[in-house]
């Protein structure tokens, strides 16, 4: 087994799985990661050591721990990024382009400035790129992002009260469908199942595979399932048990164990 680290880049907010090589890294370490734009500063957000060596070898490498010079360059970039943002907004207003600036990232060496923007239409920004390159004396990249990428770059708190998954740990977006919400018996209210991006919440995927799979156990003809507790791996039936002499009142719903733990040998009634 080999070690893999997850790094959140400071400039773009992207989250990458990286190969630490011989570096002994822990969560919170600041590192320089190799990207198509050169070395970028990032922070280690997670470390895993149960990954196959072949998988780790194909990941982007961590070049080194961030040194004082790297941190100084990153701090100096903040004022230059603010200036780049001001120039970009002025140029967009001048040319009346339908673009909304989302974020600005500048490489550590200052040779590249990337502008992330959103727009409802395609934009011809060739003239804008030339003028920005002349004003900033750097290579300019403009990237149009969708609603999900915009939410990842901006960040925020989800309905659960925690940072949104896309900005916290997700390395790539996976398809999410309304069917996943239906399987979990969630109310199909857009305000309840949509994230900050306005799209279906990524977390709908997390438990989707558990719903609709009760471990092969099926209720009999005289018993009907009234609820499924996927987190506890239980199927609640409306068949009532006969009350015992020590009990009072009517029967109670029975719960069918569908787990595969040692305490749940096959499909037995939970006692």
N, C-alpha and C positions, 0 to 999 in steps of 0.2 A: 504494500500500500504506500501511497505517496501523499503529500500534503498539498492542499489547494487553499488559496485565500480569495476572499471576495473583497474587491476594492471599489469604493465610490470616488469617482473623479471629481475634483473640486470645480473645474471649469464648467463642464457640461452637465454634471450631476449623473452621468451614466454609471451603471454598476456593472463591473466586469469580474468574471472568474479568471484568476491569474495563477501562473506558476511561480512560486517563490524561490525555486532553485534551492540553493544552500542556505538562504536567509532564514533565521529563526524569528518569525514574525508573530505578533499577538494583536488582538483587537485594539484598535486605537492608534497603531503605528502609522506614521506618514511615510509614504513611499513614492518612488518615481516608476511609472509603468510605461512600457513601450506601446504606443498606439500609432495608427497611420499618420497622425499629426506630429510625431516625435514623442519625446518624453513628456508625460503629464503627471502632475501632482495629484495624489489621492490618499484616502484614509482606509485602512483595513477595517472592514466591518464584521468579518467572520473568518474563522479558520477551521478547515476540516482535514482530517488525516486518514479518512477511510476511502480514498479515491484510488482507482487503478492508475498505475504509473503511465499507461498508454494514454489515458484521458488527460492527465495533467500535462504531458509533453506537448499536446496540441494547443495549449492555452497561451495567451500572451504572457511574456515574462515580466517579472518585477526586476527592474534594472538595479535598484539600490534603495537603501533607506534615504529619505529626504534629509539633506544636510542643511547647514545654516544658510549657505548661498541659495539653495533651492527655496527655502522659506522666505528669504529676503526678496527674491525675485517674485514670488507669489504675492507678498505683501505690496511690493511696488506695482504689481499689475492692477491692483484694485483701483487706483486713481486713473490709470490709463484705460481700464475698462469703462469707467464712468465717462471719460472723455469720448471714447469710441461710441458709447451709447448715445451721447448728446449729438454727435455728428450724424449718426445714423438716423435718428428721429428728425433732425433738421432736413436731411436730404430726402427722406421719405415724404415729408410735408411739402417740400419744394416741388417734387415730381408728382405729387398727388397719387401715390401708389397705395393700393388697398392692402397694406401690410401692418400686422400688429407684432411689435417686438416682444419676444418671450424671454430671451436670455442672450448674453454675450460671453464668449470664452476667448481667452488670449493665451497662446502657448508661453511656456516659461521663458523661451529666448526672445519672445516678442516678434517672431517672424511670421506668425499667422494669427489672424483674428477671425473667429467664427460667430456669425449672427444667426440665432435661431428665431424664426418668425412663423406666425400662423396667418393664413388667408383663406377665404372661402373660394377663391378663384386662383388660377395660375397667373403668375406675375412675371413679366419680362423685366428683369432687374440687371440686364447687362450694362446699361449706362450707370446704374447705381454702383455696381461693383467697381467700375473704372474710377469713379469719383472717390469712392471710399479708399481704394488703394492709393490714390494720389494724396489724399488727406492724411492717412494713417501710416503711410510708408511701410506697408506690410501686405502679405498675401491675404486676400479676402475670400471667405467662404460664406455663402448664404444657404441656409438649410430650412426648408419649409417643413414644419412638424404638424402632426395631427393632434387631436384633443387629448389622447392618452399620453403622448410624449410631452405635451404642454403641462399636464398635471404632474408628471414626473419631474420636470425641470423646476416648476414652481414649488411643488411640495404642499403639505398641509395635513390636516387631521381628518380621518375618515369618520363615519358614523359610530365606529367602535371606540373612538377617542384616542386611537393610536395613529402614528404617522402612516400615511397611505403606503400600501405595499409596494407600489411601483417606485417610490422614492426611497424605500427602506431596504429592500432586499431582492426584489425581482430583477433578474438579469435579462429577461426577455418577456414579451407579452404573449400570452396564450389565448386562443379563441374562447370566447364566453358566449353562451347562448341562453335564450329565454327558457329553453327546455331544462336547463340545469336548475333554474329557479322553481319551475313547476315540479320537478322531482323532489325538491326539498319542501314542498307545500308552502312556499312563500307567497305572500300577496303580490300579485303582478302590478304593483303600483310603482311607476317609474321613479318617484321620489324616494322609495324605500330600497330599491335594488340597483340604483345608479350611483356611481362614484362622483368625485369632484369633476371628473372630465365629462360627465353627462352620458358616459357609456356604462354598460353593465359592469358591476363591481367584479374585479379580478378574483376576489375571495369566493365567489360562487362556485369556482372550480374545486376548491379545497376538499369539500365533502361530497361532491356530486357522485363520485364513484361508489360511495357507500350506500346511497339511496337506491332503492329498487333491487338491491342484492341482499337478501336476508339469509345468506349462507345455505340456501337449498331447502330451508324449512318452509313449509306451506301449511296454512291453517286448514282444518278439516271442513267438510261441508256444513257442519253445524256451528262452525266458529268463523267469525269474520274479523279481519284486522281492522282496528279502529285508529291505530297510531303506530308510527315507526320512530324509534329513538335510535338514530344511526350512531350517535356518539357513545351510547351505552350498548349498542348492538342488540337491541331488544325489539320484539314485535309484540305490541299489546293487543290482546284479543278481547272480544266482548262476551265470550262464553263465561258464565259465572260458575265458580266452584260452590259446592254445597257447604253451607256453614257448619262448622264443628260445634259440639256441645258447649265448648268454652267461649265460642264467639257469639255475638249478638248481631241482629240485623241481617241484611241480605248478603248475597255473595259479593265477590269482588273480581275485577278483571284479572285474568292470568297473564303472565309475561313469559314469552318464549325466548330462551337463550339461544342466540344465533352466533355467539362468539366461538373462538377456537382456542380459548385459554384452557389450562388444565382443569379449572373448575367447571368448565362447560363442555362435558364430554358429549359430543353430538348435539342433538336437539332435545333438551329436557326442560321441563317446567322449572323455572327459577323458584327456589324455596326461600 
